[in-house]
Amino acid sequence: MPEIKVRIASPVGLHARPASQFVKAAAKHAGTVSIARPGADPVDARSMLSVLSLAIRHGEEVVISAEGEGAEAVLAELSDLMSTVDA
């Protein structure tokens, strides 16, 4: 399963609006998309509650993985979204 590591640029971390944007982008992918802290168990990136439960802060690194057709494209989109400051 392809994966990427991304540092969260949003000053509020992956909370509320940035998390919502992330979940909506992940939900467009027909395959499996997950997010985790490095070395931790992944959660479903298409679930707002699961993403918010990670309590990811500004500057933290996350691992995003995707499986299925177009996995590389969804990883690129999610990486761009998380590494851009837009809170």
QUIHU-V830460 format. One record per run of one state. SS is the DSSP state (H for helix, E for strand, L for the rest). FROM is the first residue (numbers start at 1). LEN is the number of residues. If there is no record, write none. Layout:
SS;FROM;LEN
SS;FROM;LEN
This chain:
L;1;1
E;2;6
L;8;9
H;17;11
L;28;4
E;32;6
L;38;5
E;43;2
L;45;3
H;48;6
L;54;7
E;61;7
L;68;3
H;71;12
L;83;5
